[in-house]
């Protein structure tokens, strides 16, 4: 009787381990295309992404760079104060998208141009995506209006 309980316990533990390993593998497989790493323009220039790698590019839309082409294709530059990356996007831009404002685009590099498949813009007067704000602070371009100066 004791041997039967021990065998049953080992079987249950083995089955639980197999189920856990299988569910972990399925979650990893499902997320393989859903993880997009954020990069600032300076990071893209310093360490160019691999061909076909999908990532998020964020920064400020450079003033004077927005050009609307034929149809729905839009061209503009994104900067973090240190580097500039040209961007193309085909589609409808968010209502709050404009020059001098923060944005994050998802897409990939084709040559020296970032081809965005999705563009996100700030959603109110004070919001800027955390990743964009941190990248701009590193470059010394962004100063949070809510922070008090130490003088």
Backbone as CSV, one residue per row, in Angstrom:
resi,resn,N_x,N_y,N_z,CA_x,CA_y,CA_z,C_x,C_y,C_z
1,UNK,0.813,-1.195,0.000,0.000,0.000,0.000,0.854,1.257,0.000
2,UNK,1.973,1.209,0.797,2.842,2.367,0.848,3.494,2.641,-0.506
3,UNK,3.890,1.619,-1.184,4.514,1.769,-2.495,3.563,2.368,-3.512
4,UNK,2.286,2.035,-3.423,1.275,2.569,-4.330,1.089,4.076,-4.124
5,UNK,1.076,4.525,-2.881,0.937,5.956,-2.596,2.150,6.728,-3.119
6,UNK,3.326,6.163,-2.911,4.554,6.810,-3.368,4.574,6.889,-4.900
7,UNK,4.176,5.821,-5.556,4.122,5.808,-7.022,3.113,6.836,-7.540
8,UNK,1.942,6.894,-6.910,0.901,7.834,-7.313,1.385,9.286,-7.140
9,UNK,2.081,9.555,-6.033,2.601,10.888,-5.754,3.627,11.290,-6.826
10,UNK,4.505,10.386,-7.188,5.513,10.655,-8.225,4.835,10.914,-9.574
11,UNK,3.807,10.136,-9.889,3.076,10.342,-11.141,2.419,11.724,-11.186
12,UNK,1.820,12.136,-10.075,1.163,13.453,-10.027,2.187,14.570,-10.184
13,UNK,3.324,14.458,-9.504,4.377,15.465,-9.638,4.919,15.517,-11.070
14,UNK,5.117,14.372,-11.681,5.609,14.329,-13.063,4.593,14.953,-14.011
15,UNK,3.322,14.646,-13.824,2.274,15.213,-14.661,2.190,16.735,-14.476
16,UNK,2.302,17.205,-13.243,2.275,18.648,-12.974,3.468,19.337,-13.641
17,UNK,4.646,18.708,-13.587,5.820,19.279,-14.229,5.641,19.364,-15.745
18,UNK,5.132,18.314,-16.356,4.897,18.300,-17.807,3.870,19.370,-18.189
19,UNK,2.811,19.504,-17.394,1.788,20.525,-17.679,2.373,21.928,-17.557
20,UNK,3.179,22.172,-16.541,3.816,23.476,-16.354,4.772,23.787,-17.504
21,UNK,5.588,22.822,-17.892,6.528,23.021,-19.007,5.767,23.286,-20.309
22,UNK,4.695,22.528,-20.535,3.896,22.723,-21.751,3.230,24.086,-21.787
23,UNK,2.669,24.523,-20.671,2.013,25.837,-20.660,3.035,26.964,-20.822
24,UNK,4.217,26.816,-20.235,5.271,27.815,-20.410,5.695,27.897,-21.882
25,UNK,5.835,26.767,-22.530,6.200,26.749,-23.951,5.118,27.403,-24.799
26,UNK,3.854,27.123,-24.516,2.756,27.734,-25.276,2.701,29.247,-25.080
27,UNK,2.918,29.709,-23.858,2.924,31.156,-23.600,4.074,31.816,-24.348
28,UNK,5.241,31.222,-24.301,6.387,31.762,-25.035,6.145,31.801,-26.532
29,UNK,5.541,30.755,-27.070,5.238,30.707,-28.501,4.228,31.786,-28.878
30,UNK,3.225,32.006,-28.034,2.199,33.004,-28.325,2.760,34.420,-28.267
31,UNK,3.763,34.649,-27.456,4.293,35.995,-27.280,5.467,36.321,-28.205
32,UNK,5.878,35.392,-29.036,7.080,35.608,-29.844,6.997,36.843,-30.721
33,UNK,5.821,37.197,-31.231,5.681,38.381,-32.067,5.128,39.566,-31.290
34,UNK,4.745,39.360,-30.048,4.102,40.421,-29.282,5.055,41.266,-28.464
35,UNK,6.327,40.913,-28.426,7.290,41.682,-27.646,8.068,42.584,-28.591
36,UNK,7.899,43.886,-28.407,8.603,44.872,-29.222,9.434,45.749,-28.298
37,UNK,10.720,45.785,-28.516,11.597,46.561,-27.672,11.599,48.021,-28.103
38,UNK,11.646,48.927,-27.111,11.671,50.364,-27.377,13.104,50.814,-27.613
39,UNK,13.261,51.718,-28.594,14.566,52.314,-28.867,14.385,53.785,-29.182
40,UNK,15.320,54.583,-28.741,15.367,56.000,-29.078,16.193,56.138,-30.360
41,UNK,16.061,57.247,-31.080,16.842,57.430,-32.316,18.351,57.251,-32.122
42,UNK,18.905,57.736,-31.003,20.348,57.572,-30.769,20.721,56.098,-30.659
43,UNK,19.865,55.289,-30.070,20.133,53.860,-29.951,20.046,53.169,-31.310
44,UNK,19.111,53.611,-32.147,18.948,53.018,-33.489,20.182,53.314,-34.338
45,UNK,20.708,54.537,-34.239,21.885,54.908,-35.022,23.132,54.199,-34.490
46,UNK,23.280,54.150,-33.152,24.471,53.529,-32.548,24.504,52.020,-32.764
47,UNK,23.366,51.367,-32.608,23.272,49.921,-32.769,22.118,49.601,-33.709
48,UNK,22.351,49.627,-35.015,21.262,49.366,-35.958,20.617,47.997,-35.721
49,UNK,19.281,47.938,-35.794,18.592,46.657,-35.593,18.847,45.709,-36.756
50,UNK,18.610,44.447,-36.505,18.756,43.441,-37.555,17.665,43.625,-38.602
51,UNK,17.927,43.182,-39.819,16.934,43.279,-40.894,15.677,42.515,-40.511
52,UNK,14.534,43.156,-40.646,13.259,42.522,-40.351,12.859,42.550,-38.887
53,UNK,13.698,43.086,-38.009,13.382,43.136,-36.574,12.329,44.216,-36.310
54,UNK,11.244,43.827,-35.680,10.177,44.767,-35.332,10.471,45.333,-33.947
55,UNK,10.425,46.667,-33.836,10.676,47.323,-32.559,9.889,48.626,-32.495
56,UNK,9.961,49.296,-31.345,9.265,50.564,-31.154,10.289,51.692,-31.160
57,UNK,10.012,52.711,-31.934,10.859,53.898,-32.012,10.090,55.049,-31.394
58,UNK,10.736,55.781,-30.506,10.045,56.896,-29.863,10.918,58.116,-29.756
59,UNK,10.275,59.256,-29.724,10.964,60.533,-29.584,10.002,61.650,-29.913
60,UNK,10.573,62.794,-30.276,9.769,63.942,-30.670,9.722,64.049,-32.184
61,UNK,8.557,64.424,-32.712,8.438,64.654,-34.153,9.162,65.966,-34.432
62,UNK,10.181,65.915,-35.285,10.992,67.095,-35.564,10.156,68.174,-36.250
63,UNK,10.146,69.400,-35.695,9.385,70.485,-36.320,9.866,70.768,-37.748
64,UNK,8.928,70.947,-38.657,9.237,71.237,-40.052,9.527,70.013,-40.902
65,UNK,9.420,68.809,-40.331,9.775,67.609,-41.089,8.564,66.847,-41.624
66,UNK,7.369,67.216,-41.218,6.163,66.487,-41.607,5.803,66.793,-43.060
67,UNK,5.795,65.742,-43.893,5.476,65.884,-45.321,4.417,64.850,-45.666
68,UNK,3.303,65.303,-46.152,2.242,64.392,-46.590,2.438,64.119,-48.062
69,UNK,2.518,62.828,-48.415,2.761,62.455,-49.801,1.475,62.119,-50.516
70,UNK,1.604,61.389,-51.599,0.450,60.936,-52.350,-0.323,59.930,-51.526
71,UNK,-1.617,60.038,-51.498,-2.438,59.085,-50.758,-2.289,59.276,-49.265
72,UNK,-2.099,58.172,-48.563,-2.034,58.218,-47.107,-0.613,58.127,-46.569
73,UNK,0.411,58.219,-47.413,1.790,58.095,-46.955,2.272,59.410,-46.367
74,UNK,2.814,59.327,-45.156,3.312,60.492,-44.446,4.773,60.248,-44.118
75,UNK,5.588,61.291,-44.265,7.004,61.212,-43.915,7.305,62.284,-42.873
76,UNK,8.122,61.907,-41.901,8.559,62.864,-40.889,9.809,62.319,-40.221
77,UNK,10.446,63.139,-39.426,11.641,62.724,-38.699,11.336,62.652,-37.211
78,UNK,11.958,61.696,-36.537,11.842,61.563,-35.085,13.220,61.818,-34.505
79,UNK,13.270,62.630,-33.445,14.540,62.968,-32.822,14.473,62.801,-31.313
80,UNK,15.634,62.555,-30.741,15.753,62.549,-29.285,16.713,63.641,-28.850
81,UNK,17.043,64.532,-29.771,17.964,65.622,-29.487,19.380,65.310,-29.909
82,UNK,19.726,64.046,-29.984,21.076,63.648,-30.380,21.101,63.157,-31.819
83,UNK,20.127,62.365,-32.199,20.064,61.787,-33.550,18.668,61.963,-34.135
84,UNK,18.612,61.819,-35.449,17.344,61.940,-36.173,17.161,60.690,-37.018
85,UNK,15.948,60.118,-36.987,15.622,58.950,-37.803,14.426,59.304,-38.678
86,UNK,14.564,59.175,-40.020,13.407,59.408,-40.893,12.380,58.284,-40.761
87,UNK,11.104,58.654,-40.812,10.011,57.698,-40.630,9.021,57.840,-41.771
88,UNK,8.496,56.724,-42.265,7.361,56.742,-43.188,6.235,55.953,-42.556
89,UNK,5.023,56.405,-42.815,3.843,55.734,-42.279,2.730,55.850,-43.301
90,UNK,2.082,54.751,-43.601,0.940,54.750,-44.499,-0.290,54.416,-43.677
91,UNK,-1.197,55.353,-43.628,-2.402,55.164,-42.833,-2.885,56.491,-42.289
92,UNK,-3.768,56.409,-41.332,-4.340,57.600,-40.725,-3.630,57.845,-39.399
93,UNK,-3.081,59.053,-39.263,-2.391,59.402,-38.026,-3.385,59.708,-36.915
94,UNK,-2.994,59.519,-35.653,-3.878,59.888,-34.544,-4.182,61.391,-34.580
95,UNK,-5.336,61.787,-34.058,-5.739,63.195,-34.068,-4.734,64.095,-33.365
96,UNK,-4.108,63.622,-32.315,-3.197,64.448,-31.527,-1.758,64.434,-32.042
97,UNK,-1.512,63.791,-33.164,-0.173,63.734,-33.734,0.154,65.083,-34.361
98,UNK,1.293,65.672,-33.972,1.744,66.915,-34.605,3.226,67.109,-34.342
99,UNK,3.804,68.064,-35.042,5.227,68.336,-34.915,5.554,68.851,-33.520
100,UNK,6.725,68.460,-33.024,7.173,68.894,-31.717,6.597,68.094,-30.565
101,UNK,5.775,67.083,-30.851,5.137,66.285,-29.806,5.756,64.894,-29.740
102,UNK,5.569,64.241,-28.604,6.078,62.885,-28.420,5.257,61.867,-29.186
103,UNK,5.922,60.837,-29.651,5.247,59.743,-30.359,6.037,58.467,-30.194
104,UNK,5.338,57.347,-30.380,5.974,56.031,-30.442,5.410,55.322,-31.665
105,UNK,6.294,54.775,-32.468,5.872,54.030,-33.650,6.386,52.602,-33.583
106,UNK,5.582,51.667,-34.045,5.990,50.265,-34.125,6.251,49.951,-35.592
107,UNK,7.363,49.320,-35.878,7.698,48.983,-37.262,9.100,48.415,-37.356
108,UNK,9.718,48.604,-38.530,11.064,48.077,-38.757,11.846,49.005,-39.660
109,UNK,13.158,48.868,-39.601,14.030,49.676,-40.449,14.112,49.049,-41.838
110,UNK,13.957,49.893,-42.852,14.162,49.491,-44.236,15.178,50.477,-44.788
111,UNK,16.416,50.022,-44.911,17.494,50.934,-45.261,17.755,51.847,-44.070
112,UNK,17.745,53.159,-44.315,17.952,54.134,-43.240,16.640,54.711,-42.731
113,UNK,15.502,54.200,-43.212,14.196,54.742,-42.857,13.409,53.748,-42.024
114,UNK,12.756,54.268,-40.982,11.893,53.453,-40.139,10.509,53.434,-40.779
115,UNK,10.027,52.249,-41.165,8.696,52.116,-41.742,7.743,51.670,-40.641
116,UNK,6.899,52.603,-40.216,5.985,52.346,-39.110,4.707,51.682,-39.601
117,UNK,4.224,50.729,-38.814,2.932,50.106,-39.092,1.870,50.628,-38.138
118,UNK,2.323,51.254,-37.047,1.408,51.822,-36.050,2.073,53.045,-35.432
119,UNK,1.293,54.106,-35.246,1.790,55.333,-34.616,0.904,55.651,-33.422
120,UNK,1.533,55.903,-32.292,0.824,56.336,-31.092,1.293,57.745,-30.752
121,UNK,0.348,58.606,-30.378,0.680,59.973,-29.999,0.207,60.209,-28.580
122,UNK,0.684,61.300,-28.004,0.262,61.610,-26.636,-1.247,61.785,-26.591
123,UNK,-1.842,61.550,-25.413,-3.296,61.596,-25.356,-3.858,62.776,-24.595
124,UNK,-3.028,63.598,-23.970,-3.502,64.848,-23.389,-2.343,65.832,-23.332
125,UNK,-2.535,66.963,-22.749,-1.537,68.023,-22.787,-0.277,67.730,-21.979
126,UNK,-0.357,66.869,-20.962,0.805,66.663,-20.103,1.445,65.289,-20.259
127,UNK,0.842,64.388,-21.014,1.339,63.019,-21.089,2.404,62.869,-22.152
128,UNK,3.455,62.141,-21.796,4.446,61.699,-22.770,4.808,60.284,-22.365
129,UNK,4.909,59.348,-23.318,5.246,57.976,-22.959,6.522,57.919,-22.127
130,UNK,6.515,57.066,-21.117,7.627,56.967,-20.175,8.958,56.714,-20.879
131,UNK,8.959,55.805,-21.856,10.201,55.478,-22.554,10.740,56.674,-23.315
132,UNK,9.837,57.452,-23.941,10.264,58.633,-24.700,10.822,59.675,-23.739
133,UNK,10.132,59.894,-22.618,10.575,60.881,-21.640,11.962,60.533,-21.108
134,UNK,12.192,59.261,-20.776,13.493,58.854,-20.250,14.594,59.017,-21.294
135,UNK,14.306,58.669,-22.544,15.308,58.808,-23.604,15.643,60.278,-23.837
136,UNK,14.626,61.153,-23.795,14.871,62.582,-23.998,15.615,63.184,-22.809
137,UNK,15.324,62.714,-21.606,16.042,63.204,-20.420,17.522,62.828,-20.504
138,UNK,17.803,61.597,-20.989,19.200,61.164,-21.131,19.970,62.077,-22.071
139,UNK,19.288,62.580,-23.099,19.936,63.457,-24.065,19.938,64.920,-23.602
140,UNK,19.261,65.208,-22.480,19.204,66.572,-21.969,18.233,67.455,-22.707
141,UNK,17.295,66.856,-23.448,16.356,67.630,-24.261,15.062,67.899,-23.507
142,UNK,14.627,66.963,-22.696,13.322,67.067,-22.043,13.479,67.497,-20.593
143,UNK,12.687,68.459,-20.184,12.635,68.894,-18.792,11.181,68.831,-18.365
144,UNK,10.903,68.035,-17.330,9.540,67.838,-16.844,9.024,69.116,-16.207
145,UNK,7.920,69.671,-16.712,7.394,70.909,-16.143,6.868,70.725,-14.723
146,UNK,6.618,69.485,-14.304,6.127,69.225,-12.955,7.236,69.134,-11.916
147,UNK,8.496,68.995,-12.370,9.599,68.903,-11.437,10.019,70.303,-10.989
148,UNK,10.333,70.427,-9.712,10.799,71.701,-9.160,12.309,71.765,-9.325
149,UNK,12.802,72.946,-9.709,14.258,73.098,-9.822,14.844,73.296,-8.433
150,UNK,16.058,72.872,-8.247,16.695,72.916,-6.936,17.329,74.249,-6.613
151,UNK,16.935,75.366,-7.216,17.583,76.639,-6.921,16.917,77.400,-5.824
